């Protein structure tokens, strides 16, 4: 029988064999603000004695999900140095934008590649009192390094889709070893916890706390900015297609064309998920005959503008706040969906396609509250938008139902913070909020 230790040895050998390809990928995924050497665990030694809490959020989605947790950690543990790692350059950019150095005592590094030496070097130099992993980034060698250095590991907002679970079962001994290093796992749902337990998590080390995404902070300034933008864009139906993917933009534009047959002044705010696609999506819009304005160029939509391309970073929530309705991307193509709660938190009607594997629990909660409009194709999306454009009362009802869902499900953040505090070394005391 393959033991966890042997499985990790074979996994490491495979990484070394694939290292040229891995390093090529890393060479492309780079930010000028960080040294590529960080990928090998070559960071500055923590020598000043300040206790460190380390949080890892792989990319943009995880950074946004972790935002309330990071802000709360910065308040409650102000006597700690807070280190945030990401795997992607876009995730690094989100960390810098959301947590500027003039307001947060926060350090960002890229996560090292999961080679045994790089993982050991990173943990040894960082010397964290606690490691927090957001969602599902379970790197076996990194977790083994934490266990060797006696660093407690918390998995926050833990989720594991059925598709991912089936994939992980194929390498069950490897995952059993990785989960053996986890001190506490805060699962989003009972189904998520059951999957982690089936992969080897000790039952007493996991709890269902809900999703911290329900604790999404919404301030009055964001709502005011949304109203200002809508006023600037004119008295017309405005809808946002957020976090769209390749193969989905065409369907969104087809739905918009269908909507404009009955509502010719309607404005679509199209926000692709990945910045490297901005130019290609702009070309697609123009090829479809849309009158296009680009946010990155400071262009304000005129009465003739049919599509505003949101080709900037960090403005999606602002666009949602300005919308009469919002379609959340990654759901008309088999990506698994994106965060349905962002527009819902702003009282904006939420539309989605059928591919919601990554957000099944949240989708079900919204569905039960009749706060989700689900469609299966571009034609249905266009028709649903036309119905909403004609019915302000239905928009108000859907929006209010979404806001109520968030209000009823808040609390996961506090439970997560309590679990984190319980696993910090006893000689370190948190600051008051």
MIMITI-336274 format. One record per residue (C-alpha): x, y, z. Coordinates in pm, 1 decimal, always signed. Layout:
<nodes>
NODE          X          Y          Z
NODE          X          Y          Z
...
</nodes>
This chain:
<nodes>
NODE          X          Y          Z
NODE       +0.0       +0.0       +0.0
NODE     +128.7     +346.3      -91.8
NODE     +199.5     +543.9     +225.3
NODE     +158.1     +923.5     +245.4
NODE     +533.3     +966.9     +283.5
NODE     +611.6     +756.6      -23.8
NODE     +335.6     +933.0     -218.6
NODE     +491.6    +1270.1     -138.1
NODE     +832.8    +1141.5     -247.7
NODE     +692.5    +1031.3     -584.5
NODE     +507.1    +1361.9     -616.1
NODE     +830.3    +1555.6     -551.3
NODE    +1018.3    +1347.1     -806.6
NODE     +751.9    +1427.7    -1064.9
NODE     +781.6    +1797.8     -984.8
NODE    +1156.1    +1785.1    -1047.0
NODE    +1099.5    +1608.0    -1378.4
NODE     +851.6    +1875.6    -1482.7
NODE    +1054.7    +2165.5    -1343.9
NODE    +1148.6    +2314.7    -1685.4
NODE     +781.3    +2345.7    -1777.4
NODE     +687.9    +2470.9    -1430.5
NODE     +959.4    +2734.6    -1431.8
NODE     +857.1    +2850.1    -1780.7
NODE     +502.3    +2902.9    -1651.9
NODE     +632.5    +3091.5    -1348.7
NODE     +857.7    +3304.5    -1566.4
NODE     +544.8    +3428.7    -1746.2
NODE     +340.7    +3469.4    -1424.7
NODE     +548.2    +3750.8    -1284.4
NODE     +503.3    +4091.6    -1121.5
NODE     +770.3    +4359.9    -1139.3
NODE     +719.1    +4432.4     -769.7
NODE     +841.1    +4085.2     -668.5
NODE    +1159.2    +3888.8     -730.4
NODE    +1130.4    +3559.5     -913.8
NODE    +1356.1    +3413.6     -643.2
NODE    +1053.3    +3415.3     -411.9
NODE     +929.2    +3113.8     -608.1
NODE    +1222.2    +2923.0     -461.8
NODE    +1153.0    +3036.6     -105.5
NODE    +1425.6    +3299.3     -116.7
NODE    +1272.2    +3566.8     +104.4
NODE    +1419.3    +3783.8     +376.8
NODE    +1469.0    +3614.2     +712.9
NODE    +1225.7    +3718.8     +986.1
NODE    +1476.7    +3844.4    +1241.2
NODE    +1310.4    +4126.4    +1436.3
NODE    +1110.6    +3897.7    +1665.6
NODE     +767.3    +4024.4    +1555.9
NODE     +524.1    +3729.8    +1550.4
NODE     +396.5    +3652.4    +1201.6
NODE      +60.7    +3531.3    +1074.5
NODE      +78.7    +3400.4     +719.5
NODE     -226.6    +3380.6     +493.5
NODE     -224.7    +3227.9     +144.9
NODE     -485.1    +3322.8     -117.0
NODE     -406.4    +3174.0     -458.1
NODE     -548.2    +3432.7     -697.0
NODE     -797.0    +3716.8     -738.8
NODE    -1102.9    +3519.9     -631.4
NODE     -942.2    +3393.7     -312.2
NODE     -801.2    +3738.4     -229.7
NODE    -1145.7    +3893.2     -263.6
NODE    -1301.8    +3614.5      -56.3
NODE    -1034.6    +3660.2     +211.5
NODE    -1064.1    +4038.2     +224.5
NODE    -1288.3    +4054.4     +534.7
NODE    -1067.2    +3796.5     +706.7
NODE     -747.4    +3986.9     +628.4
NODE     -898.5    +4314.1     +748.1
NODE    -1016.7    +4150.8    +1071.4
NODE     -677.0    +3988.7    +1133.0
NODE     -507.4    +4325.2    +1083.5
NODE     -735.6    +4475.7    +1350.2
NODE     -738.6    +4194.6    +1603.4
NODE     -372.5    +4099.6    +1579.6
NODE     -210.1    +4436.6    +1530.1
NODE      +94.6    +4313.3    +1724.5
NODE     +166.5    +4065.1    +1443.2
NODE     +325.6    +4100.5    +1106.5
NODE      +70.8    +3987.5     +848.4
NODE     +213.1    +3815.4     +539.6
NODE       -9.6    +3736.5     +241.6
NODE     +106.2    +3509.2      -39.8
NODE      -50.1    +3456.0     -381.2
NODE      +23.9    +3222.0     -667.5
NODE      -68.1    +3459.2     -951.7
NODE      +41.3    +3807.3    -1055.7
NODE     -321.0    +3924.5    -1074.7
NODE     -369.6    +3806.5     -717.5
NODE      -61.1    +4004.8     -615.8
NODE     -204.9    +4314.3     -781.2
NODE     -531.9    +4272.0     -588.1
NODE     -342.1    +4246.6     -258.7
NODE     -155.3    +4569.9     -332.1
NODE     -473.8    +4749.9     -440.7
NODE     -690.4    +4637.0     -148.4
NODE     -426.2    +4667.0     +124.8
NODE     -204.1    +4967.6      +51.7
NODE     +109.8    +4994.3     +264.3
NODE       +7.7    +5333.4     +400.9
NODE     -292.6    +5169.8     +571.1
NODE     -188.0    +4809.8     +636.7
NODE     +125.2    +4660.4     +793.2
NODE     +115.9    +4380.7     +539.2
NODE     +386.1    +4207.8     +335.6
NODE     +321.4    +4022.2      +11.0
NODE     +526.8    +3739.1     -137.3
NODE     +466.9    +3491.7     -414.1
NODE     +411.8    +3141.1     -282.6
NODE     +715.2    +2921.0     -344.5
NODE     +688.2    +2632.2     -586.7
NODE     +614.2    +2312.1     -401.5
NODE     +963.7    +2166.2     -429.4
NODE    +1075.4    +2024.1      -93.0
NODE    +1374.3    +2257.9      -56.8
NODE    +1183.7    +2570.2     -158.5
NODE     +898.6    +2489.5      +81.0
NODE    +1133.3    +2423.0     +375.3
NODE    +1334.6    +2737.6     +303.7
NODE    +1023.1    +2956.4     +286.0
NODE     +872.7    +2834.6     +613.5
NODE    +1207.1    +2846.2     +794.4
NODE    +1275.8    +3204.6     +685.8
NODE     +920.6    +3329.9     +740.2
NODE     +884.2    +3166.9    +1085.0
NODE     +505.7    +3205.3    +1104.0
NODE     +318.3    +3147.7    +1428.5
NODE      +20.4    +3034.6    +1220.7
NODE      -49.1    +2953.3     +854.6
NODE     -393.5    +3018.0     +705.2
NODE     -483.9    +2871.3     +366.6
NODE     -792.3    +3011.2     +193.7
NODE    -1019.1    +2755.0      +26.4
NODE     -827.8    +2458.4     -124.8
NODE     -456.1    +2527.1     -187.2
NODE     -317.3    +2212.8      -25.2
NODE      +45.5    +2189.1     -138.3
NODE     +190.1    +1867.2      +13.6
NODE     +551.3    +1978.4      +61.5
NODE     +453.9    +2316.8     +197.7
NODE     +222.0    +2156.5     +451.7
NODE     +491.5    +1904.4     +542.7
NODE     +732.7    +2193.3     +602.0
NODE     +479.4    +2358.8     +833.5
NODE     +436.0    +2035.6    +1026.2
NODE     +813.6    +1992.8    +1058.0
NODE     +847.6    +2348.2    +1193.2
NODE     +548.4    +2298.8    +1429.6
NODE     +343.0    +2566.9    +1253.2
NODE      -34.3    +2522.7    +1305.9
NODE     -225.9    +2524.2     +975.2
NODE     -582.6    +2650.3     +937.9
NODE     -780.4    +2604.2     +615.9
NODE    -1035.3    +2887.6     +605.6
NODE    -1347.3    +2903.1     +389.8
NODE    -1261.1    +2548.9     +285.6
NODE    -1444.9    +2416.5      -15.2
NODE    -1408.8    +2109.0     -233.3
NODE    -1636.0    +2060.2     -532.7
NODE    -1751.6    +1714.4     -627.6
NODE    -1540.1    +1734.4     -944.9
NODE    -1226.5    +1827.9     -747.8
NODE    -1301.2    +1556.0     -492.2
NODE    -1310.8    +1289.4     -762.2
NODE     -975.5    +1412.8     -891.7
NODE     -815.0    +1416.6     -547.6
NODE     -934.9    +1062.3     -476.4
NODE     -695.5     +944.1     -747.1
NODE     -405.3    +1066.6     -531.8
NODE     -564.5     +985.5     -196.0
NODE     -241.4     +887.5      -11.7
NODE      -83.3    +1219.4     -108.9
NODE     -385.5    +1416.0      +14.3
NODE     -409.6    +1209.2     +332.1
NODE      -58.1    +1315.3     +420.6
NODE     -126.6    +1680.0     +338.4
NODE     -446.2    +1687.2     +543.7
NODE     -262.2    +1526.1     +832.0
NODE      -72.0    +1855.0     +872.3
NODE     -394.3    +2058.5     +903.8
NODE     -473.8    +2169.1    +1259.2
NODE     -824.3    +2295.1    +1182.7
NODE    -1042.1    +2316.4     +872.6
NODE    -1332.6    +2562.9     +863.6
NODE    -1562.2    +2421.5     +595.3
NODE    -1818.3    +2619.8     +400.9
NODE    -2075.1    +2338.0     +412.3
NODE    -2134.4    +1990.6     +551.3
NODE    -2082.9    +1846.3     +201.9
NODE    -1740.5    +2012.0     +180.5
NODE    -1642.2    +1877.6     +522.1
NODE    -1755.1    +1526.4     +429.2
NODE    -1534.4    +1532.7     +119.2
NODE    -1230.6    +1650.5     +313.6
NODE    -1293.4    +1385.3     +577.8
NODE    -1320.2    +1116.5     +309.4
NODE     -977.7    +1224.5     +182.8
NODE     -817.8    +1183.4     +522.9
NODE     -893.7    +1482.6     +744.3
NODE     -935.1    +1375.6    +1107.1
NODE    -1297.7    +1428.3    +1206.9
NODE    -1215.0    +1632.2    +1517.7
NODE    -1010.3    +1878.2    +1311.1
NODE    -1296.8    +2010.6    +1098.5
NODE    -1606.5    +2219.8    +1158.7
NODE    -1878.3    +2364.2     +938.3
NODE    -1875.3    +2741.6     +986.3
NODE    -2031.6    +2863.8     +660.4
NODE    -1880.0    +3092.1     +400.3
NODE    -1700.0    +3410.9     +495.0
NODE    -1816.3    +3542.8     +158.0
NODE    -2149.6    +3616.4     +327.1
NODE    -1961.4    +3865.1     +546.0
NODE    -1880.1    +4077.6     +243.7
NODE    -1836.1    +4439.8     +359.5
NODE    -2053.8    +4690.4     +174.8
NODE    -2017.9    +5058.0     +259.8
NODE    -2226.8    +5362.8     +180.3
NODE    -1949.1    +5511.3      -33.1
NODE    -1967.0    +5215.0     -272.3
NODE    -2342.5    +5251.3     -311.2
NODE    -2307.3    +5626.0     -366.1
NODE    -2040.3    +5569.2     -630.7
NODE    -2271.3    +5323.7     -806.8
NODE    -2553.9    +5575.8     -814.7
NODE    -2319.0    +5841.2     -948.3
NODE    -2201.7    +5616.7    -1229.8
NODE    -2555.9    +5518.6    -1328.6
NODE    -2657.3    +5884.1    -1338.4
NODE    -2352.8    +5960.6    -1551.2
NODE    -2441.0    +5681.8    -1795.0
NODE    -2799.0    +5799.6    -1837.6
NODE    -3156.1    +5698.5    -1759.0
NODE    -3143.6    +5356.7    -1923.5
NODE    -3127.6    +4990.9    -1828.7
NODE    -2770.9    +4901.9    -1727.6
NODE    -2656.1    +4545.7    -1680.8
NODE    -2316.0    +4404.5    -1590.7
NODE    -2160.7    +4081.0    -1713.2
NODE    -1886.3    +4021.2    -1457.5
NODE    -1588.3    +3783.3    -1465.7
NODE    -1658.8    +3646.2    -1812.8
NODE    -1440.6    +3386.3    -1984.2
NODE    -1340.5    +3294.6    -2336.5
NODE    -1640.1    +3150.1    -2518.2
NODE    -1875.7    +3334.7    -2285.1
NODE    -1829.7    +3690.2    -2413.1
NODE    -1985.3    +3590.9    -2746.5
NODE    -2293.9    +3460.4    -2566.6
NODE    -2316.0    +3772.9    -2351.7
NODE    -2298.8    +3997.0    -2659.5
NODE    -2564.4    +3785.5    -2831.6
NODE    -2789.5    +3826.7    -2527.9
NODE    -2727.2    +4201.7    -2531.9
NODE    -2821.3    +4220.5    -2900.1
NODE    -3141.8    +4032.8    -2821.2
NODE    -3216.3    +4271.6    -2532.7
NODE    -3158.5    +4576.9    -2752.0
NODE    -3429.8    +4469.0    -2994.8
NODE    -3683.9    +4586.2    -2737.0
NODE    -3460.0    +4816.3    -2528.7
NODE    -3227.7    +4987.9    -2778.2
NODE    -3074.5    +5220.1    -2517.5
NODE    -2963.3    +4937.4    -2286.0
NODE    -2599.5    +4950.4    -2177.6
NODE    -2384.5    +4644.6    -2112.8
NODE    -2082.2    +4674.7    -1882.2
NODE    -1864.8    +4380.6    -1985.9
NODE    -1588.7    +4282.8    -1740.2
NODE    -1364.9    +3992.4    -1852.4
NODE    -1217.6    +3780.3    -1574.9
NODE     -856.7    +3793.3    -1696.8
NODE     -678.4    +4117.0    -1792.9
NODE     -478.5    +3950.0    -2069.9
NODE     -807.7    +3913.9    -2260.1
NODE     -909.9    +4280.2    -2246.9
NODE     -782.9    +4368.2    -2595.5
NODE     -928.5    +4054.6    -2754.5
NODE    -1270.2    +4125.5    -2602.5
NODE    -1254.0    +4486.7    -2724.8
NODE    -1187.7    +4357.7    -3077.0
NODE    -1476.7    +4113.5    -3042.2
NODE    -1715.6    +4392.9    -2941.7
NODE    -1611.4    +4606.7    -3235.8
NODE    -1637.8    +4312.8    -3476.0
NODE    -1995.6    +4262.7    -3353.6
NODE    -2076.7    +4622.6    -3442.0
NODE    -2110.4    +4746.2    -3085.8
NODE    -2044.8    +5111.1    -3008.2
NODE    -1768.8    +5059.2    -2754.5
NODE    -1625.0    +5268.2    -2471.8
NODE    -1320.2    +5148.5    -2275.8
NODE    -1294.0    +5225.5    -1907.5
NODE     -912.5    +5201.4    -1915.3
NODE     -899.7    +5492.3    -2158.8
NODE    -1120.8    +5713.6    -1945.5
NODE    -1406.4    +5699.6    -2195.5
NODE    -1752.6    +5782.9    -2059.0
NODE    -2043.1    +5605.4    -2230.8
NODE    -2250.3    +5837.1    -2446.3
NODE    -2614.5    +5787.3    -2542.7
NODE    -2491.2    +5592.7    -2847.6
NODE    -2260.8    +5362.6    -2650.6
NODE    -2393.3    +5007.6    -2630.7
NODE    -2102.4    +4841.6    -2444.2
NODE    -1865.1    +4972.8    -2178.8
NODE    -1564.1    +4744.7    -2148.1
NODE    -1451.5    +4723.1    -1785.5
NODE    -1086.2    +4671.1    -1877.4
NODE     -949.0    +4784.9    -1542.2
NODE     -872.8    +4597.3    -1222.3
NODE    -1060.4    +4628.8     -896.2
NODE    -1376.2    +4802.9    -1019.6
NODE    -1619.2    +4512.3    -1054.1
NODE    -1800.6    +4589.0     -728.5
NODE    -1831.5    +4952.0     -834.6
NODE    -1990.5    +4840.3    -1161.9
NODE    -2226.2    +4603.2     -980.6
NODE    -2333.2    +4892.7     -758.3
NODE    -2427.1    +5089.5    -1072.5
NODE    -2624.4    +4805.4    -1231.4
NODE    -2994.3    +4732.4    -1265.7
NODE    -2907.3    +4363.3    -1308.3
NODE    -2591.8    +4152.5    -1305.0
NODE    -2488.3    +3833.9    -1481.9
NODE    -2204.3    +3649.1    -1304.1
NODE    -1967.8    +3482.4    -1549.9
NODE    -1791.0    +3151.2    -1558.1
NODE    -2136.9    +2994.4    -1564.5
NODE    -2231.5    +2978.7    -1935.4
NODE    -1909.4    +2787.3    -1997.1
NODE    -1783.1    +2495.2    -1782.7
NODE    -1572.0    +2701.0    -1542.7
NODE    -1780.9    +2648.5    -1230.1
NODE    -1906.6    +3002.1    -1172.9
NODE    -1785.7    +3298.4     -969.6
NODE    -1905.1    +3486.4     -663.0
NODE    -2281.6    +3529.5     -684.9
NODE    -2290.7    +3717.1     -356.6
NODE    -2111.4    +4029.3     -478.7
NODE    -2408.0    +4173.4     -673.0
NODE    -2656.6    +4022.6     -426.0
NODE    -2492.4    +4213.6     -139.4
NODE    -2566.7    +4535.8     -326.7
NODE    -2933.1    +4453.4     -380.9
NODE    -2879.9    +4387.8     -752.7
NODE    -3074.4    +4103.8     -923.3
NODE    -2839.4    +3812.3     -996.8
NODE    -2843.5    +3609.3    -1318.1
NODE    -2630.2    +3302.2    -1380.7
NODE    -2576.7    +3019.7    -1624.7
NODE    -2595.4    +2647.7    -1535.2
NODE    -2227.9    +2583.8    -1450.1
NODE    -2210.7    +2651.6    -1076.1
NODE    -1997.6    +2364.0     -950.5
NODE    -1774.0    +2591.8     -742.6
NODE    -2064.7    +2772.4     -577.7
NODE    -2331.2    +2505.5     -539.9
NODE    -2399.0    +2581.6     -174.1
NODE    -2429.5    +2955.6     -229.1
NODE    -2642.1    +2904.5     -539.9
NODE    -2875.3    +2674.1     -347.1
NODE    -2911.7    +2928.9      -66.9
NODE    -2998.8    +3204.7     -314.4
NODE    -3227.6    +2969.3     -505.7
NODE    -3423.4    +2877.1     -193.3
NODE    -3473.9    +3247.0     -121.0
NODE    -3590.3    +3306.5     -480.6
NODE    -3298.3    +3545.5     -521.5
NODE    -3139.3    +3385.5     -828.5
NODE    -3237.8    +3397.7    -1194.9
NODE    -3093.2    +3093.2    -1375.2
NODE    -3067.9    +3062.6    -1752.6
NODE    -2908.6    +2806.9    -1982.3
NODE    -2828.5    +2994.7    -2305.4
NODE    -2776.5    +3337.9    -2459.6
NODE    -3136.6    +3355.5    -2584.8
NODE    -3273.4    +3289.8    -2238.1
NODE    -3034.0    +3546.1    -2089.4
NODE    -3153.0    +3811.5    -2334.6
NODE    -3518.6    +3734.0    -2261.8
NODE    -3462.8    +3737.3    -1883.9
NODE    -3291.0    +4075.5    -1908.3
NODE    -3576.6    +4215.2    -2116.5
NODE    -3824.7    +4097.1    -1852.7
NODE    -3625.0    +4265.5    -1576.8
NODE    -3589.8    +4584.1    -1780.4
NODE    -3968.1    +4600.5    -1806.8
NODE    -4040.6    +4518.9    -1443.6
NODE    -3876.8    +4742.9    -1179.1
NODE    -4081.7    +4573.9     -906.6
NODE    -3936.1    +4233.2     -990.9
NODE    -3587.8    +4383.4     -984.6
NODE    -3658.7    +4530.6     -642.5
NODE    -3791.4    +4196.9     -511.5
NODE    -3493.6    +3996.2     -641.0
NODE    -3249.3    +4251.6     -504.5
NODE    -3412.3    +4260.7     -161.8
NODE    -3416.4    +3879.8     -145.9
NODE    -3043.7    +3870.0     -220.3
NODE    -2962.9    +4124.0      +49.8
NODE    -3173.5    +3925.1     +296.5
NODE    -2974.7    +3608.8     +219.4
NODE    -2650.9    +3780.2     +313.7
NODE    -2799.1    +3927.4     +630.3
NODE    -2927.8    +3584.4     +739.6
NODE    -2600.9    +3400.1     +674.4
NODE    -2342.8    +3633.6     +820.9
NODE    -2132.0    +3498.2    +1104.2
NODE    -1878.9    +3264.9     +941.6
NODE    -1609.8    +3530.1     +973.0
NODE    -1646.2    +3552.6    +1350.5
NODE    -1640.5    +3173.2    +1387.6
NODE    -1329.8    +3154.8    +1169.9
NODE    -1154.7    +3424.4    +1371.4
NODE    -1234.6    +3240.6    +1694.4
NODE    -1089.1    +2920.0    +1552.3
NODE     -775.7    +3100.7    +1440.0
NODE     -727.9    +3265.6    +1779.3
NODE     -763.8    +2928.0    +1952.2
NODE     -474.5    +2789.6    +1748.1
NODE     -230.4    +3073.7    +1793.4
NODE      +41.9    +2997.1    +2050.7
NODE      -82.0    +3063.7    +2402.3
NODE     +175.3    +3333.8    +2475.2
NODE      +48.2    +3558.7    +2196.6
NODE     -254.4    +3770.5    +2280.4
NODE     -486.4    +3935.7    +2029.7
NODE     -564.6    +4303.7    +2034.3
NODE     -920.2    +4425.6    +2074.2
NODE    -1123.5    +4507.6    +1768.4
</nodes>
